[in-house]
């Protein structure tokens, strides 16, 4: 389900960037940030073709904008259990379970983290770019578990959003990847962009991608797997999954990016999250232990004959 808006550009639109043109056409309630997100996610076409936000408009072009459903019904509170690591008047820190979608979108109208939070809290501050993401300042993929922080006030929303934007947030993940990673430590510096043939997937793109840096440290090698701990210096969509595939070690169970193994999901967990508290200005850090399904899978692999366990030096 999506709201579909169509219009034909006129002489007054000539030479304008497409994101600015659409923002002016849609009017109040649609920020340029939201419009840019729609364009970059492939929800905007000009004469039937996907374009970039900087595309310059010409007269008599047919523009189609598909806006994912943002109806209030998507924000109905739902009594879904949450694992709360910390909560005060300003923020709430959670250990998100694998399989939970963070916010409503096409095909995921119910059972979201936002709906669970609204049941628990009653209300959340509105996020820039859409009121179907209240309180959300960052996200984890559906099948990635781990630490997330959510803003409970407008002040916290502004502070946390700025910290993520300025890359002041400290994020550590653990991942089980296919293959035996040769180097104990490594830096992956490879820009990312959306795939041209499938806008839901990301890829390494040196000519037009956005800066993306990932540092990995080998924790242990066993069987045909390696357990790694990962520090993120940028927070691009699917960054860890694409970067590990790029160096030949895709995340186990990640069918989208070539991961293999019997694990039922991508074996990726957000372990720690550190930031400056928006009210006290004190540094804080939160930890979420590895989920049981991932830990049990690792234990079963290590028990197999010939696992050949070796630890990394990090």
LOMAR-418064 format. One record per residue: residue in one letter; x, y, z of N, C-alpha, C in turn. Coordinates in steps of 0.05 Angstrom, whole numbers, plus 5000, padded with zeros to 4 digits. Atoms other than C-alpha are relative to their C-alpha. Layout:
BEGIN
A/X/Y/Z/X/Y/Z/X/Y/Z
...
END
This chain:
BEGIN
X/5017/4976/5000/5000/5000/5000/5017/5025/5000
X/4985/4975/5002/5025/5068/4981/4983/5022/4987
X/5013/4977/5012/4999/5137/4964/5015/5007/4975
X/4987/4995/5026/5013/5151/4890/4992/5029/4991
X/5004/4972/5009/5021/5224/4868/5013/5003/4973
X/4989/4995/5026/5031/5243/4795/4996/5029/4992
X/5003/4973/5011/5044/5310/4762/5019/5003/4976
X/4983/4994/5023/5074/5339/4699/5013/5027/5005
X/4985/4976/4995/5128/5391/4705/4994/5022/4980
X/5005/4978/5017/5119/5460/4676/5025/5017/4995
X/4978/4982/5006/5162/5517/4651/5013/5011/5025
X/4990/4988/4975/5168/5544/4722/5018/4980/5015
X/4984/5020/4986/5202/5479/4743/5027/4996/4986
X/4976/5005/5016/5257/5480/4690/5026/5008/5016
X/4974/4995/4987/5327/5474/4720/5001/4995/5029
X/5001/5005/4972/5304/5458/4790/5009/4971/5006
X/4994/5027/4991/5331/5397/4827/4974/4986/5005
X/5025/5015/4997/5279/5342/4829/4990/4999/5029
X/5009/5000/4972/5279/5339/4905/4986/5026/5008
X/5012/4974/4994/5264/5413/4910/4973/5003/4986
X/5024/4998/5016/5212/5409/4855/4977/4985/5013
X/5021/5017/4988/5174/5352/4889/4992/5012/5027
X/5007/4988/4974/5178/5386/4958/4981/5023/4996
X/5018/4977/5005/5145/5449/4929/4973/4990/4990
X/5025/5010/5010/5092/5408/4894/4983/4987/5022
X/5015/5014/4979/5073/5366/4955/4991/5019/5022
X/5008/4980/4981/5072/5426/5001/5004/4993/5029
X/4996/5003/4971/5066/5428/5077/4996/4971/5008
X/5001/5028/4990/5078/5363/5113/5020/4982/4988
X/4980/5017/5013/5132/5337/5066/5026/5015/4999
X/4974/4987/4999/5203/5358/5084/5017/4991/4976
X/4982/5007/5022/5259/5358/5033/5016/4975/5008
X/4986/5024/4991/5293/5305/5076/4983/4975/4993
X/5017/5022/5007/5233/5259/5067/5000/4995/4970
X/5000/5002/5029/5230/5273/4993/5025/4987/4989
X/4974/5011/5008/5304/5258/4985/5001/4970/5006
X/5000/5028/4993/5294/5192/5022/4983/4984/4980
X/5018/5013/5019/5236/5174/4975/5015/4996/4973
X/4985/5001/5026/5280/5189/4914/5022/4978/5002
X/4977/5019/4997/5340/5149/4940/4991/4972/5004
X/5010/5027/4996/5296/5089/4957/4985/4990/4976
X/5012/5009/5025/5269/5086/4886/4970/5005/4998
X/5029/4995/5000/5199/5112/4902/4992/5024/4983
X/5006/4978/5018/5204/5169/4851/5011/4993/4972
X/4991/5003/5028/5207/5163/4775/4994/5025/4984
X/5004/4978/5019/5214/5215/4720/4999/4987/4973
X/5004/5014/5026/5186/5191/4654/5006/4971/5001
X/4996/5029/4996/5188/5121/4682/5027/4991/5009
X/4972/5008/4991/5261/5123/4704/5006/5010/5028
X/4991/4992/4973/5290/5125/4774/5023/5020/4996
X/4980/4979/5002/5332/5188/4784/5013/5005/5027
X/4987/4993/4975/5378/5218/4836/4989/5028/5009
X/5011/4974/4990/5359/5278/4881/5010/5024/4985
X/4988/4977/5014/5405/5324/4841/4991/5003/4971
X/5009/4999/5028/5370/5309/4775/4986/5027/4995
X/5012/4974/5007/5351/5375/4740/4976/4996/4982
X/5026/5004/5013/5279/5379/4717/4999/5016/4973
X/5007/4987/5024/5256/5397/4647/4970/5002/4998
X/5029/4998/5003/5186/5419/4626/4988/4975/4987
X/5015/5022/5012/5134/5367/4607/5011/4973/5006
X/4991/5027/4991/5164/5310/4647/4979/4989/5019
X/5019/5013/4982/5118/5260/4682/5014/4990/5024
X/4988/5008/4975/5136/5252/4755/4980/4984/5016
X/5017/5017/4983/5108/5196/4797/5014/4996/5027
X/4989/5003/4972/5118/5195/4873/4983/4980/5015
X/5014/5020/4984/5099/5134/4913/5008/5003/5030
X/4994/4995/4971/5094/5150/4988/4990/4977/5016
X/5009/5022/4983/5092/5090/5035/4979/5009/5019
X/5022/4993/4983/5030/5088/5077/5009/5012/5026
X/4993/4986/4975/5035/5137/5135/4975/5005/5016
X/5026/4996/4987/4963/5130/5159/5003/4996/5030
X/4999/5002/4970/4951/5138/5234/4995/4971/5009
X/5006/5027/4992/4925/5066/5235/5026/4983/5004
X/4975/5014/4998/4997/5043/5227/5013/5004/5028
X/4987/4993/4974/5014/5075/5294/4983/4991/5024
X/5016/5010/4978/4963/5038/5336/5018/4985/5020
X/4984/5014/4980/4996/5015/5401/4993/4970/5000
X/5004/5029/4999/5006/4940/5407/5015/4990/5025
X/4988/5012/4976/5021/4900/5470/5020/4979/4993
X/4978/5017/5008/5087/4871/5447/5022/5002/5021
X/4979/4998/4979/5139/4853/5500/5026/5013/4989
X/4975/4987/5006/5202/4895/5501/5021/4993/5020
X/4978/5004/4981/5270/4881/5531/5013/5027/5004
X/4991/4973/4994/5287/4947/5564/5027/4999/5016
X/4974/5000/4987/5360/4958/5582/5003/5024/5019
X/4999/4975/4984/5351/5029/5610/4977/5018/4991
X/5021/4980/5006/5297/5082/5614/5000/5022/5020
X/5005/4977/4983/5290/5152/5642/4980/5018/4986
X/5020/4982/5011/5248/5213/5626/5006/5009/4971
X/4991/4989/5025/5288/5228/5563/5005/4979/4978
X/4994/5021/5019/5308/5163/5530/4992/4973/5010
X/5004/5028/4993/5294/5089/5528/5018/4984/4983
X/4981/5016/5014/5346/5038/5509/4990/4971/5000
X/5012/5026/5003/5324/4970/5483/5020/4980/4988
X/4987/5021/5014/5351/4903/5462/4980/4989/4981
X/5019/5008/5020/5313/4893/5397/5003/4971/4993
X/4998/5028/5008/5296/4821/5381/5001/4998/4970
X/4999/5006/5028/5311/4792/5313/4972/4994/4990
X/5026/5005/5011/5250/4790/5268/4981/5023/5003
X/5018/4977/4995/5220/4856/5292/5008/5023/4982
X/4995/4976/5017/5213/4913/5242/4998/5024/5018
X/4999/4977/4983/5230/4980/5272/4976/5018/4997
X/5022/4982/5004/5177/5024/5240/4982/4990/4977
X/5018/5009/5021/5115/5013/5195/5009/5008/4972
X/4994/4995/5028/5124/5009/5120/4985/4980/4983
X/5015/5017/5019/5098/4974/5059/5005/4970/5007
X/4997/5028/4994/5085/4901/5078/5004/4994/5029
X/4995/5004/4971/5099/4912/5152/4984/5021/5016
X/5018/4981/4988/5039/4947/5182/4996/4995/5030
X/5005/5007/4973/5035/4910/5248/5025/4987/5012
X/4978/5013/4986/5082/4883/5301/5026/5014/5000
X/4975/4985/5002/5133/4939/5295/5009/5009/5028
X/4989/4989/4975/5178/4967/5349/4985/5026/5007
X/5015/4975/4995/5142/5034/5342/4974/4995/5014
X/5026/5007/4988/5075/5002/5358/5004/4991/5029
X/4995/5009/4973/5105/4968/5419/5007/5023/5018
X/4992/4976/4984/5136/5033/5443/4976/5017/5007
X/5023/4984/4995/5071/5070/5436/4982/4988/5022
X/5015/5014/4979/5037/5018/5480/5013/5004/5027
X/4985/4998/4975/5092/5023/5532/5001/5029/5010
X/4995/4972/4992/5101/5099/5531/4976/5018/4997
X/5023/4983/5005/5036/5128/5505/5004/5019/4977
X/4994/4982/5021/5069/5178/5459/5030/5003/4996
X/4972/4996/5006/5135/5195/5425/5003/5025/4983
X/4997/4976/5017/5164/5257/5392/5001/4993/4971
X/5001/5005/5029/5154/5263/5317/5028/5003/4987
X/4975/4998/5014/5214/5249/5273/4997/5016/4975
X/5000/4986/5025/5233/5294/5216/4999/4980/4977
X/5001/5018/5023/5214/5261/5150/4977/4980/5002
X/5023/5018/5000/5151/5225/5172/4991/4993/5028
X/5009/5005/4973/5106/5215/5232/4994/4970/5004
X/5002/5028/4994/5107/5139/5224/5026/4990/5012
X/4975/5008/4987/5177/5139/5256/5004/5016/5026
X/4997/4984/4975/5164/5174/5323/5022/4989/5018
X/4979/5007/4982/5224/5174/5369/5024/4986/4989
X/4979/5017/5013/5267/5135/5320/5022/5018/4990
X/4976/4985/5009/5337/5164/5310/5020/4983/4985
X/4984/5019/5016/5369/5102/5281/4984/4974/4998
X/5015/5024/5003/5348/5033/5261/5019/4976/4997
X/4987/5025/5006/5369/4960/5257/4983/4985/4980
X/5016/5017/5018/5349/4913/5201/4982/4981/5015
X/5020/5018/4987/5290/4868/5215/5014/4976/5014
X/4988/5025/4989/5334/4806/5226/5026/5005/5015
X/4977/4994/4983/5389/4842/5264/4990/5006/5028
X/5008/4995/4972/5383/4841/5340/5019/5020/5013
X/4981/4984/4985/5414/4886/5392/4991/5027/5010
X/5005/4975/4986/5419/4954/5425/4989/5022/4982
X/5010/4977/5013/5376/5012/5402/4992/5021/5021
X/5009/4979/4982/5362/5080/5434/4977/5015/4986
X/5023/4986/5010/5296/5116/5425/4996/5026/5016
X/5004/4975/4986/5282/5189/5442/4971/5002/5010
X/5027/4996/4988/5224/5206/5489/4991/5029/5000
X/5007/4971/5001/5227/5282/5482/5011/5012/4975
X/4990/4986/5023/5238/5332/5427/5030/5007/5003
X/4972/4993/4995/5303/5354/5459/5019/4976/4996
X/4984/5024/5003/5329/5283/5462/5001/4992/4970
X/5001/5006/5028/5307/5273/5390/5021/5016/4984
X/4981/4983/5014/5348/5332/5366/5029/4993/5007
X/4973/5006/4991/5409/5314/5407/5010/4974/4988
X/4991/5026/5010/5412/5241/5387/5002/5000/4970
X/4998/4999/5029/5397/5255/5314/5025/5013/4991
X/4976/4986/5006/5454/5304/5313/5025/4983/5005
X/4977/5017/4994/5502/5255/5346/5004/4978/4979
X/4998/5020/5021/5486/5202/5295/5010/5013/4974
X/4992/4986/5025/5493/5252/5238/5029/5007/5000
X/4972/4991/4998/5560/5277/5264/5019/4977/5006
X/4985/5024/4996/5584/5205/5275/5014/5001/5028
X/4990/4999/4972/5594/5216/5350/4991/4976/5016
X/5010/5024/4986/5559/5151/5369/5019/4977/4996
X/4982/5023/5001/5601/5090/5385/4983/4974/4998
X/5016/5024/5005/5573/5025/5356/5018/4976/4996
X/4985/5024/5003/5600/4955/5363/4981/4977/4995
X/5017/5023/5007/5570/4892/5331/5017/4975/5002
X/4987/5026/5003/5586/4818/5332/4985/4986/4977
X/5011/5014/5023/5576/4777/5269/5014/4973/4996
X/4988/5026/5008/5586/4705/5249/5001/5001/4969
X/4997/4998/5029/5613/4705/5178/5010/4973/4988
X/4991/5024/5014/5625/4650/5127/5030/5001/4994
X/4972/5001/5007/5697/4627/5117/5018/5007/5024
X/4980/4994/4979/5760/4634/5159/5014/5026/4992
X/4988/4974/5006/5779/4707/5159/5030/4999/5005
X/4971/5004/4998/5854/4709/5146/5014/5019/5019
X/4988/4980/4983/5874/4774/5179/4985/5003/5027
X/5013/4997/4974/5861/4783/5254/4985/5027/5002
X/5013/4973/4999/5842/4857/5243/5001/5012/4972
X/4999/4988/5026/5824/4898/5183/4981/5024/4998
X/5016/4977/5006/5795/4963/5157/4988/4997/4972
X/5014/5000/5026/5743/4962/5101/4991/5028/4994
X/5006/4973/5008/5740/5030/5068/4990/4999/4971
X/5012/5003/5027/5691/5023/5010/4973/5014/4999
X/5025/4985/5001/5636/5072/4992/4976/4983/4990
X/5024/5016/5005/5564/5046/4987/4979/5017/4985
X/5022/4987/5014/5506/5062/4941/4979/4979/4995
X/5022/5019/5007/5439/5030/4922/5006/4987/4973
X/4997/5014/5025/5441/4978/4868/4981/5012/4979
X/5017/4989/5021/5414/5004/4802/4978/4981/4992
X/5020/5019/5009/5377/4940/4787/4981/4992/5022
X/5017/5007/4977/5348/4930/4857/5004/5021/5022
X/4996/4977/4982/5338/4993/4899/4998/4992/5029
X/5001/5009/4972/5327/4952/4962/5027/4990/5010
X/4974/5011/4993/5398/4927/4960/5022/5021/4996
X/4978/4982/5002/5464/4963/4970/5024/4986/4987
X/4976/5011/5012/5531/4953/4936/5024/5019/5003
X/4976/4983/5000/5603/4979/4936/5001/5015/4974
X/5000/4984/5024/5606/5037/4887/5020/5022/5004
X/4978/4981/4995/5672/5075/4884/4995/5027/4986
X/5003/4975/5015/5650/5127/4833/4978/5019/5011
X/5022/4983/4991/5585/5151/4865/4989/4993/5027
X/5010/5009/4973/5578/5117/4933/5007/5020/5022
X/4995/4984/4976/5576/5149/5002/5022/4986/5017
X/4979/5010/4983/5636/5141/5048/4990/4980/5021
X/5008/5020/4981/5632/5078/5090/5025/4986/5010
X/4976/5012/4988/5685/5051/5139/4992/4981/5022
X/5006/5022/4981/5682/4986/5178/5027/4989/5009
X/4976/5014/4989/5736/4957/5224/4991/4974/5013
X/5008/5026/4988/5733/4883/5242/5024/4989/5016
X/4980/5013/4983/5771/4843/5295/4990/4970/5003
X/5007/5028/4997/5771/4767/5294/5000/4992/5029
X/5003/5010/4972/5746/4737/5359/5008/4970/5000
X/4993/5029/5001/5750/4663/5339/4992/4989/4973
X/5005/5015/5024/5753/4617/5279/4993/4972/5007
X/5008/5028/4994/5717/4550/5279/4984/4990/4976
X/5014/5011/5023/5691/4503/5225/5005/5017/4976
X/4997/4982/5023/5678/4544/5163/4989/5028/5007
X/5011/4974/4991/5659/4606/5204/5022/5015/5015
X/4983/4982/4983/5693/4665/5238/4981/5018/5015
X/5014/4981/4984/5664/4704/5295/5016/5026/5001
X/4985/4974/5000/5683/4778/5288/4985/5021/5016
X/5011/4976/4986/5672/4841/5329/5005/5023/4981
X/4998/4979/5021/5659/4902/5286/4994/5027/5012
X/5004/4972/4992/5666/4977/5299/4992/5015/4975
X/5010/4985/5023/5627/5023/5253/5008/5030/5004
X/4993/4972/5001/5654/5092/5235/4979/5016/4984
X/5023/4988/5014/5594/5106/5190/4977/4981/5003
X/5024/5017/4996/5523/5079/5192/4983/4997/4975
X/5015/5002/5025/5503/5065/5121/4981/4975/5000
X/5018/5022/5002/5445/5019/5103/5015/4975/4992
X/4988/5026/5006/5467/4946/5104/5031/5000/5000
X/4971/4996/5002/5539/4969/5115/5016/4975/5006
X/4985/5023/4992/5566/4909/5153/4996/4977/4980
X/5007/5023/5018/5530/4859/5108/5014/5003/4973
X/4988/4996/5027/5556/4890/5043/5030/5000/5002
X/4971/4999/4997/5626/4904/5069/5013/4972/5004
X/4989/5027/4996/5637/4833/5094/4998/4983/4975
X/5003/5014/5026/5611/4805/5028/5023/5010/4982
X/4981/4988/5018/5658/4853/4992/5028/4988/5004
X/4973/5012/4996/5720/4822/5025/4999/4970/5000
X/5001/5029/5003/5695/4751/5014/4990/4984/5023
X/5010/5014/4976/5664/4735/5082/4972/5010/5007
X/5027/4991/4994/5589/4746/5079/4989/4991/5027
X/5012/5007/4974/5548/4745/5143/4984/4974/4997
X/5013/5026/5002/5524/4674/5156/4970/5004/5001
X/5030/4999/5001/5450/4664/5140/4989/5023/4985
X/5009/4976/5015/5446/4729/5100/4996/4993/4971
X/5005/5009/5027/5413/4702/5037/5000/5023/4980
X/5001/4978/5019/5407/4772/5007/5028/5006/4989
X/4973/4993/5008/5482/4782/5005/5019/4976/5000
X/4983/5024/5005/5507/4711/4994/5009/4984/5024
X/4992/5015/4976/5512/4686/5065/4989/4971/4999
X/5008/5028/5000/5508/4610/5073/5000/4989/5029
X/5001/5012/4974/5498/4562/5131/4971/4994/5008
X/5027/5009/4991/5439/4532/5169/4986/5020/5018
X/5013/4981/4982/5426/4593/5212/4976/5013/4986
X/5026/4993/5013/5355/4618/5200/4998/5030/4994
X/5000/4971/5005/5373/4693/5196/5029/5009/4997
X/4973/4990/5001/5432/4738/5186/5012/5001/5028
X/4988/5003/4973/5479/4725/5245/5014/5026/5007
X/4990/4973/4994/5488/4798/5264/4986/5012/5024
X/5011/4990/4975/5479/4831/5332/5014/5025/5008
X/4989/4974/4990/5488/4903/5356/5006/4997/5029
X/4992/5007/4973/5527/4891/5419/5001/5023/5019
X/4998/4977/4983/5543/4960/5447/4992/5025/4985
X/5007/4974/5011/5519/5031/5436/5007/5021/5021
X/4992/4979/4982/5552/5092/5467/4995/5027/4988
X/5007/4973/5010/5531/5165/5462/5000/5019/5024
X/5002/4980/4979/5525/5229/5502/4971/5003/5008
X/5028/4998/4991/5462/5231/5545/4990/5028/4993
X/5010/4974/5009/5418/5287/5515/4993/5020/5022
X/5007/4982/4978/5400/5315/5583/5023/5006/5019
X/4978/4996/4981/5460/5304/5629/5027/5007/4987
X/4975/4996/5015/5514/5310/5574/5022/4982/5009
X/4980/5020/4992/5549/5251/5606/5002/4977/4980
X/4998/5023/5018/5577/5194/5564/4987/4976/5012
X/5013/5025/4991/5536/5130/5570/5005/4978/4979
X/4997/5023/5018/5544/5061/5540/4983/4977/5010
X/5019/5022/4994/5496/5002/5537/5008/4975/4985
X/4991/5026/5010/5509/4928/5525/4976/4981/4998
X/5020/5021/5003/5463/4873/5498/5014/4974/4994
X/4986/5026/5004/5488/4801/5505/4990/4987/4974
X/5006/5015/5024/5489/4756/5444/4974/4985/5004
X/5026/5014/4997/5418/4728/5432/5004/4969/5000
X/4997/5029/4995/5406/4655/5450/5002/4984/4974
X/5000/5016/5025/5393/4631/5378/5028/5001/4987
X/4973/4997/5012/5460/4658/5354/5021/4985/5017
X/4981/5013/4982/5498/4633/5415/4998/4969/4998
X/5004/5029/5002/5468/4563/5409/5010/4989/4973
X/4990/5009/5026/5485/4559/5335/5030/4999/5000
X/4971/5000/4998/5557/4578/5348/5010/4976/5017
X/4992/5023/4983/5561/4526/5404/4998/4974/4985
X/5003/5025/5015/5535/4472/5358/5021/4996/4979
X/4979/5002/5020/5585/4488/5303/5027/4993/5013
X/4975/5005/4987/5643/4488/5352/5003/4972/5010
X/4999/5027/4990/5624/4419/5377/5005/4979/4978
X/4997/5019/5022/5629/4388/5308/5029/4991/4997
X/4973/5010/5003/5690/4344/5295/5015/5016/4979
X/4983/4985/5019/5747/4382/5261/4994/5029/4999
X/5007/4971/5000/5721/4451/5280/5025/5017/4999
X/4975/4985/5002/5793/4473/5290/4999/5028/5011
X/5003/4974/4988/5780/4530/5338/5027/5015/5002
X/4977/4982/4996/5831/4587/5335/4991/5028/5006
X/5009/4973/4992/5826/4655/5368/5017/5021/4985
X/4985/4978/5012/5845/4721/5337/5015/5016/5021
X/4984/4984/4982/5895/4769/5366/4991/5029/4996
X/5010/4973/5003/5858/4835/5377/4998/5013/5027
END
